[in-house]
Structures are given as C-alpha cells and as structure tokens.
Amino acid sequence: MHALPALTEAKEYIKDISFDWVVDKNFASVPSWHPLVNEIITTDHRNWKKQLFSKNSRKSLKSVINHVNENSYDLVVDMQNNLKSAFISYSINHDVVGMDAKSAREYPAHLAYTRRIYVDKKLHAIQRQKKLLGEALNYESKDSCVEYGTESYKFNKPKIELPTKYYVLVQNASWPTKQWSISKWQQLVKYLEDQNIPMLFPSGNLEEIKRAKEICSVSRMAQAIDLMPLNEIAYIIKNATLCICSDTGLAHLSALTGTPSITLYGPTKTSLIGTTGINQRHLVGENEDINLISVTDVINELENTIN
C-alpha cells in the first residue's frame, strides 16, 4: 500500500505511464485497486521460503522470472528493497533500480541492483517509495502530497449483512508487542456496546479469529467475522463509520480508504511507518509499550474524532 502514492505521483510527470506489478499472491488485490497497474504478476514467496528446493517452488519461481523476462520494460524498480524482492531482482535479465547500501530495508539487498539510489531512512515509508520512483524516473518527488489513487469500486461487497452504522476494530498484529491486551479490548467493546454501536472484528488467520472471538464474547454487538479476501475486507473498512486498530496492515488500509481511524502504537516509530492519510489519528504508548495506552485514552480520542 505504501507504494501506491508513488504510482499516482508518477502520472503527474509522465502522462502515458503504466506499470506491471510483481507481488505475493496474498496481497495481489492491492495493486488491482490502482488504475495505472496494467498486469499483476503473482509470486508465492511464503511457500518459496519454506520449500525453496521443492519441485513446485522451483517451477513457480522460474515461471515468474520468465514472465518478467518476456517483457521489454523501460524500467524495472525494486520498491521493496528487502531480500525477498532482491532475489527476484537478481534473477531476472533486466537492469533493476533499487536503494543503495545505506538505504535498503535489508542488507545486502542493494547488491541485486544495477542502479542504486540513496533514500534517507529517516523519511516515512511512503515518502521513501516516492523518492525512489521519482529519482528512477528523473523527476523530483513532492514531500507532502500523499494520494493513494485507488478506485474503491474495485472492492467486493461481502456476503455478510452489514449494519447501517458500524465500527471496525482490528485487534490483531504480527508482533506481541504490537497487541493491545484482550482485557482492554473487552473494556472498549463494553463501552461501545453502551453507545449502541455494532462492531466488526476482521482477522487474517485462525489464531487471530480465536482471539477476536474471545474479545467479542463480552458483547452481543461485537462480531468476529470469518476469514475473507482482502477485497472484501477493504469494502467493510471503506464503509465503516470508524476504525480502531492495532499497528498492522489493516490500519494502513483504513488510511488508504480514508476511513476515520485511531491506531494504537507501541514500539513502532509513527514518523517512519505510521498510518498516513486523511482522518488518521495515532495513540502511542509510553516507553514503547502499547499496553500503557489506557481504555480511557482511546475513548477520549474517539470522542475527539467523532465530535
């Protein structure tokens, strides 16, 4: 999602530009939302990592590399600049632009690139992506402008019945240090129930659903929804009245859709990776501890958001 504003900005300088996008199949919906993306080339990085030397993994990898090599691109840019993306960059026959040794997210990803660009690590991830693509295409990126440029009509309405007004609560996160406690979520759920607000809890895997169901057990108005495609979750978040999120990918999705959101942070530096866009608010726990954010803190921020 952080690469999307870079594509939008590129259109301002190169009117007929279009992109093909290499992406892990689990996130293939994201580039499909942008009108400048022509073709989506999916990888299976997660399985490659687990079974790199299996026959199926080698066949899948070769298919992606061949697909990229069959096209005569004017430019190939590694926007991710980590070891997984660098592996593809190194394997293809094209020259590839990426970040240099002082800029890349993971060392030694920079060794895969033919042209290496310095991008300050103190910049926000979105600005880093914009700076990289701007220099690769020979224009000066704008520091402040963030336009995701996505088309929400490409989201898919889920089969579940949605309330007229509802909040989305995103309790899951990849790191335990990014998770607000179950008891605090339950206290917040009870408060929102008293306000007569239906709540939906999306999840990304079965373990997260289990945790969401425990949180929802204290209220008839809170629902842990089943696993569903990202296109459907995007629809739910787009049409929500408000989101309250842990520091995770769906928080950034709420920024993309422009849904008013409060995101809770612990160890993350919001200046580098915080949600960016309209209607975005951040609550940061003292001493990088998300659980030092109180339920009262969230309620006060919520009241400031809706008033």
C-alpha positions as CSV (number, residue, x, y, z in Angstrom):
1,M,0.0,0.0,0.0
2,H,2.9,2.4,0.7
3,A,4.0,2.2,-3.0
4,L,0.6,3.3,-4.4
5,P,1.1,7.1,-3.9
6,A,4.4,6.8,-5.8
7,L,2.4,5.5,-8.8
8,T,-0.1,8.3,-8.5
9,E,2.6,10.9,-8.4
10,A,4.4,9.4,-11.4
11,K,1.3,10.1,-13.6
12,E,1.7,13.8,-12.9
13,Y,5.0,13.8,-14.7
14,I,4.6,11.0,-17.3
15,K,1.1,11.1,-18.7
16,D,1.1,7.7,-20.6
17,I,2.9,5.7,-17.9
18,S,1.7,2.3,-16.8
19,F,3.0,-0.4,-14.5
20,D,3.2,-4.2,-14.2
21,W,3.5,-5.2,-10.5
22,V,5.2,-8.3,-9.1
23,V,3.5,-9.1,-5.8
24,D,3.0,-12.0,-3.4
25,K,-0.3,-13.7,-4.2
26,N,-1.6,-13.0,-0.7
27,F,-1.6,-9.3,-1.4
28,A,-2.4,-9.3,-5.2
29,S,-5.6,-7.3,-4.5
30,V,-3.7,-4.2,-3.6
31,P,-2.2,-3.3,-7.0
32,S,-5.5,-4.2,-8.7
33,W,-7.1,-1.2,-7.0
34,H,-4.8,1.3,-8.8
35,P,-5.8,2.3,-12.4
36,L,-2.2,2.6,-13.6
37,V,-1.4,-1.1,-12.9
38,N,-1.7,-3.0,-16.2
39,E,-0.7,-6.5,-15.2
40,I,-0.2,-8.2,-11.9
41,I,2.4,-10.9,-11.7
42,T,2.0,-13.0,-8.6
43,T,4.6,-14.8,-6.6
44,D,4.4,-17.3,-3.8
45,H,7.1,-16.0,-1.5
46,R,5.8,-17.7,1.6
47,N,6.0,-21.2,0.2
48,W,9.3,-20.5,-1.5
49,K,10.8,-19.6,1.8
50,K,9.5,-22.8,3.4
51,Q,10.2,-25.1,0.4
52,L,12.8,-23.3,-1.7
53,F,14.2,-26.5,-3.2
54,S,11.0,-28.3,-3.8
55,K,10.0,-29.0,-7.4
56,N,6.8,-26.9,-7.2
57,S,8.6,-23.9,-5.7
58,R,11.4,-24.0,-8.4
59,K,8.8,-24.3,-11.1
60,S,6.8,-21.4,-9.7
61,L,9.9,-19.2,-9.3
62,K,11.0,-20.0,-12.9
63,S,7.6,-19.0,-14.2
64,V,7.7,-15.6,-12.5
65,I,11.2,-14.9,-13.8
66,N,10.3,-16.0,-17.3
67,H,7.2,-13.8,-17.3
68,V,9.2,-10.7,-16.3
69,N,11.9,-11.5,-18.9
70,E,9.4,-11.9,-21.7
71,N,8.5,-8.2,-21.5
72,S,10.6,-5.2,-22.7
73,Y,10.2,-2.8,-19.8
74,D,11.5,0.7,-20.0
75,L,12.4,0.5,-16.3
76,V,12.3,-2.1,-13.5
77,V,12.3,-0.8,-9.9
78,D,12.5,-2.8,-6.7
79,M,10.2,-0.8,-4.5
80,Q,10.5,-3.2,-1.5
81,N,14.3,-3.4,-1.2
82,N,14.4,-6.4,1.0
83,L,16.0,-9.8,0.5
84,K,12.8,-11.5,-0.9
85,S,12.3,-8.8,-3.6
86,A,16.1,-8.6,-4.3
87,F,16.1,-12.3,-5.0
88,I,13.7,-11.7,-7.9
89,S,15.6,-8.6,-9.0
90,Y,18.8,-10.5,-9.1
91,S,17.3,-13.4,-11.0
92,I,15.8,-11.5,-13.9
93,N,17.6,-10.3,-17.1
94,H,16.6,-6.7,-16.7
95,D,18.6,-3.9,-15.2
96,V,17.0,-3.0,-11.9
97,V,16.9,0.2,-9.9
98,G,16.8,0.0,-6.1
99,M,18.1,1.6,-3.0
100,D,21.8,1.7,-2.1
101,A,23.5,0.0,0.9
102,K,22.7,2.9,3.3
103,S,19.0,3.0,2.2
104,A,17.8,-0.6,1.6
105,R,15.5,-2.2,4.2
106,E,17.6,-5.3,4.4
107,Y,21.3,-5.8,3.8
108,P,22.6,-6.9,1.3
109,A,19.6,-6.4,-1.0
110,H,21.4,-3.5,-2.7
111,L,23.8,-5.9,-4.4
112,A,20.9,-7.1,-6.7
113,Y,20.5,-3.7,-8.3
114,T,22.2,-2.2,-11.4
115,R,21.5,1.3,-10.3
116,R,21.4,2.2,-6.7
117,I,19.8,5.3,-5.2
118,Y,20.2,6.9,-1.8
119,V,16.9,7.5,0.1
120,D,17.1,8.8,3.7
121,K,15.9,6.1,6.2
122,K,14.5,8.9,8.4
123,L,11.7,9.5,5.9
124,H,8.3,7.9,6.2
125,A,8.0,4.7,4.2
126,I,5.6,6.3,1.7
127,Q,8.0,9.2,1.1
128,R,10.8,6.7,0.6
129,Q,8.9,4.9,-2.1
130,K,8.0,8.2,-3.8
131,K,11.6,9.4,-3.7
132,L,12.9,6.2,-5.1
133,L,10.5,6.1,-8.0
134,G,10.9,9.8,-8.7
135,E,14.7,9.6,-9.0
136,A,14.4,6.4,-11.0
137,L,12.2,8.3,-13.5
138,N,14.1,11.6,-13.3
139,Y,11.6,13.9,-11.6
140,E,11.6,15.5,-8.1
141,S,9.1,13.9,-5.8
142,K,6.9,16.1,-3.6
143,D,7.4,15.7,0.1
144,S,3.9,16.4,1.5
145,C,1.5,15.1,-1.1
146,V,0.1,11.6,-0.4
147,E,-2.6,10.4,-2.9
148,Y,-3.2,6.7,-2.9
149,G,-5.1,7.0,-6.2
150,T,-7.1,3.8,-5.7
151,E,-10.6,3.0,-7.1
152,S,-12.9,1.8,-4.3
153,Y,-15.4,0.4,-6.8
154,K,-13.0,-2.5,-7.2
155,F,-13.6,-3.6,-3.7
156,N,-16.0,-6.5,-3.3
157,K,-19.1,-6.4,-1.1
158,P,-19.0,-9.4,1.2
159,K,-21.9,-11.8,1.6
160,I,-22.4,-11.0,5.2
161,E,-25.1,-8.4,6.1
162,L,-23.5,-5.2,7.3
163,P,-25.1,-2.8,9.8
164,T,-26.1,0.7,8.6
165,K,-23.5,2.1,11.0
166,Y,-20.7,0.1,12.5
167,Y,-17.1,0.3,13.7
168,V,-14.3,-1.9,12.6
169,L,-11.9,-3.0,15.4
170,V,-8.6,-4.5,14.3
171,Q,-7.1,-6.3,17.3
172,N,-4.5,-8.5,15.6
173,A,-0.9,-7.7,14.9
174,S,2.1,-9.6,13.8
175,W,4.2,-8.9,17.0
176,P,3.0,-9.5,20.6
177,T,4.5,-6.1,21.4
178,K,2.0,-4.5,18.9
179,Q,-1.0,-6.2,20.5
180,W,-3.3,-4.3,23.0
181,S,-4.4,-6.7,25.7
182,I,-7.6,-8.7,25.4
183,S,-9.0,-7.2,28.6
184,K,-8.5,-3.7,27.3
185,W,-10.3,-4.6,24.0
186,Q,-13.1,-6.1,26.0
187,Q,-13.5,-2.9,28.1
188,L,-13.6,-0.9,24.9
189,V,-16.2,-3.2,23.4
190,K,-18.4,-2.9,26.5
191,Y,-18.2,0.9,26.2
192,L,-19.1,0.8,22.5
193,E,-22.0,-1.5,23.3
194,D,-23.3,1.1,25.7
195,Q,-23.2,3.5,22.8
196,N,-25.3,1.0,20.8
197,I,-22.6,0.7,18.1
198,P,-22.2,-2.6,16.2
199,M,-18.5,-3.8,16.0
200,L,-16.9,-6.0,13.4
201,F,-13.5,-7.7,14.0
202,P,-11.7,-8.9,10.8
203,S,-8.8,-11.4,11.1
204,G,-6.1,-12.7,8.9
205,N,-5.8,-16.3,10.2
206,L,-7.4,-18.8,12.5
207,E,-5.4,-17.8,15.5
208,E,-6.5,-14.2,15.1
209,I,-10.1,-15.3,14.8
210,K,-9.8,-17.2,18.1
211,R,-8.5,-14.1,19.8
212,A,-11.2,-11.9,18.2
213,K,-13.9,-14.3,19.4
214,E,-12.6,-14.1,23.0
215,I,-12.8,-10.3,22.8
216,C,-16.3,-10.4,21.3
217,S,-17.6,-12.9,23.9
218,V,-18.4,-10.0,26.3
219,S,-20.9,-8.3,23.9
220,R,-23.8,-9.3,21.6
221,M,-22.9,-6.3,19.4
222,A,-19.4,-7.4,18.6
223,Q,-18.8,-9.9,15.8
224,A,-15.6,-11.8,14.9
225,I,-16.0,-12.2,11.1
226,D,-14.7,-15.2,9.2
227,L,-11.6,-15.1,7.0
228,M,-12.4,-13.3,3.7
229,P,-10.4,-11.9,0.7
230,L,-8.7,-8.6,1.1
231,N,-11.0,-7.0,-1.4
232,E,-14.0,-7.8,0.9
233,I,-12.2,-6.5,4.0
234,A,-11.4,-3.3,2.1
235,Y,-15.1,-2.9,1.3
236,I,-16.0,-3.3,5.0
237,I,-13.4,-0.8,6.2
238,K,-14.3,1.7,3.4
239,N,-17.9,1.7,4.6
240,A,-17.2,1.7,8.3
241,T,-18.0,4.8,10.4
242,L,-14.7,4.5,12.2
243,C,-11.8,2.1,12.7
244,I,-9.8,1.4,15.9
245,C,-6.7,-0.5,15.0
246,S,-3.6,-2.2,16.3
247,D,-0.4,-1.4,14.4
248,T,-1.0,-3.8,11.5
249,G,-1.7,-3.8,7.7
250,L,-5.4,-3.2,8.0
251,A,-4.7,0.1,9.8
252,H,-2.9,1.2,6.7
253,L,-5.9,0.0,4.6
254,S,-8.1,2.4,6.7
255,A,-5.7,5.2,5.7
256,L,-6.0,4.2,2.1
257,T,-9.8,4.2,2.2
258,G,-9.9,7.5,4.1
259,T,-12.0,5.9,6.9
260,P,-11.6,7.9,10.2
261,S,-9.2,5.8,12.3
262,I,-7.4,5.6,15.6
263,T,-4.3,3.4,15.5
264,L,-2.6,2.2,18.7
265,Y,1.2,2.0,18.7
266,G,3.9,0.6,20.9
267,P,7.4,0.0,19.5
268,T,6.7,1.4,16.1
269,K,8.0,4.9,15.1
270,T,5.0,6.6,13.6
271,S,7.3,9.1,11.8
272,L,8.6,6.1,9.8
273,I,5.6,3.8,9.3
274,G,2.6,5.4,10.9
275,T,-0.7,5.4,9.0
276,T,-0.8,8.3,6.6
277,G,-3.8,10.0,5.0
278,I,-6.9,11.9,5.9
279,N,-8.8,11.3,9.2
280,Q,-5.8,9.4,10.8
281,R,-5.1,9.6,14.5
282,H,-2.3,7.9,16.4
283,L,-2.0,6.9,20.1
284,V,1.4,5.9,21.2
285,G,2.1,4.1,24.5
286,E,4.8,5.5,26.8
287,N,8.2,3.7,26.8
288,E,7.1,2.0,23.5
289,D,4.5,-0.1,25.5
290,I,1.2,-0.3,23.7
291,N,-0.5,-1.5,26.9
292,L,0.3,1.8,28.6
293,I,-2.4,3.2,26.4
294,S,-5.5,3.1,28.6
295,V,-9.0,2.4,27.6
296,T,-9.8,6.0,28.7
297,D,-7.2,7.3,26.4
298,V,-8.9,5.6,23.5
299,I,-12.3,6.7,24.5
300,N,-11.2,10.3,24.8
301,E,-9.5,10.1,21.4
302,L,-12.7,8.6,20.0
303,E,-14.8,11.4,21.3
304,N,-12.4,13.9,19.8
305,T,-12.6,12.1,16.4
306,I,-16.4,12.0,16.2
307,N,-17.1,15.5,17.6
